[in-house]
Amino acid sequence: MKRLLLLSAAFLAAPAAAQSVAITNAKLVIGDGSAPIEGGTVIVRDGRVVAAGKTVAVPAGIATIDAGGRWVTPGIVAGFTRMGIVEVDGVDETNDAGARTSPFHAAIDIAPAVNPASSSIPLNRAEGVTRAIVAPDNAGSIFAGQGAVIDLGADRSPITKARAFQFMEYGEGGARAAGGSRPAALTAFRNAIAQARDYARDPAHYADQGKDALLTRADAEALVPVVNGRMPLLVHVERAADMLALIELKRDFPALKLVFIGAGEGWMVARELAAAHIPVIASALADLPESFDQLGATQSNVGRMKAAGVLVGIGTINDDEARQARREKQYAGNLVALTKLPGATGLDWNAAFAAITSAPAEAIGLGDEIGSLKAGRRGDVVIWDGDPLELGTAVAAVYIDGIKQPLRTRQDALRERYMVPQEGALPKAYER
């Protein structure tokens, strides 16, 4: 128990100062869809990437690490999660994703609830995940609230950007929340946009009817940046017909920055998505009709959307999204494998890796901050002992904002404690 307590304390240490490091002799992946660079170098100064490429000179006096030809990449950006706001699904006290009886919905900001001590954070960090897009869950409204982007560093300051986007449910989930039908959900959305515009024009005279209002003052205020196009609106939608309805809605409200989440039937409307410039954070390998919204699901979905010109990243909505963002690298590898199956459409290696790094970052407007090793981006770097999209590959080192991170997890500590149990060292429950 003492070792576990010390481990928890280490995870909650105060943030370290941004560091400078050069990693040389790497099989370097920038993360933007370009091919790996043999013998590459990446330089991080004061927590930011200043250069990455083949002929990069290492400044004098900077700490240097020889990668020995190993893969060096940007950290994985988990495209859709509830990491840090859900610990145990069946225990309400550990679940801050949704608030069913709250009078507020769009105004909810999940950033203050993100727990840097959540067990899922060190677990995913040890698998190369350095940032995560964290969304609330809707309850009682089509609007779930304002999500955040977090880092997985071992400190008490996890928030990269609070109020980074608004999250909304459409399709079956949105229909239920709006009263039972998709037309009701669209009507609720149009009404909310109209009321948000009223609030923006004259906040002092906004007619707030309290808890019985269709849109409280706080919710109206929270939707103003969505209406003005300053905040992305992430919409969970799976059915092709529903995506077309939302594309039509965007014609009426052209300032909206829509990002579709899930999009199981996105391949059926890929050309329309590309023409409307709507990014997608998709479930990578969903190919079963788990709902009536997903009857057209196929593992070729991501590849077909990408081929049509859609910006596609990978997320994990409804896929143990509070804990298992680490699966994204396996999913990306499977999309590469799909290219070898007759009749299937996957992604080449470069596009697959971009789908778990730069693509989700770009989808929510943070491509100039995270997701790649381009100059100016945050210094999130991972050194691997093999191809990062291969299942057997392990992480050798992780840097977040240029700071080297611990890779030890609670699972490691438990394994070490109980692998060779000693007489008298076990809790009383183990005695027979």
Protein Blocks (a to p, Z undefined) as FASTA:
>chain_A
ZZmmmmmmmmmgccddddddddehiacdehnopacdehiacddeehiafbdcjklccdeh
iacddekhpacddddddfbdcehiafblmlmklpckbcfkbcbfklpcfklmpcfkbfkl
mmmmmnopabdcdddddehiabfbjcddddfbdcfblbfbghkbccddehjllmmmnoop
aklmmmmmmmmmmmmmmmmmmmmlcccebjmbfbdfklmmmmmmmmnopaccddddfbfk
lmmmmmmmmmmmmmbccddehjlmlmmmmmmmmmnopacdddfklcbdfbfklmmgcfkl
mmmmmmnopacdddfehiapllmmmmmmmmmmmmmmmmmpghiacddfklmmmmmmmmmm
mmnopammgopacehiacddcddfbdfkbfkbccfbdceehiacdfbdfklmmmmmmmmc
cehiacfklpZZ
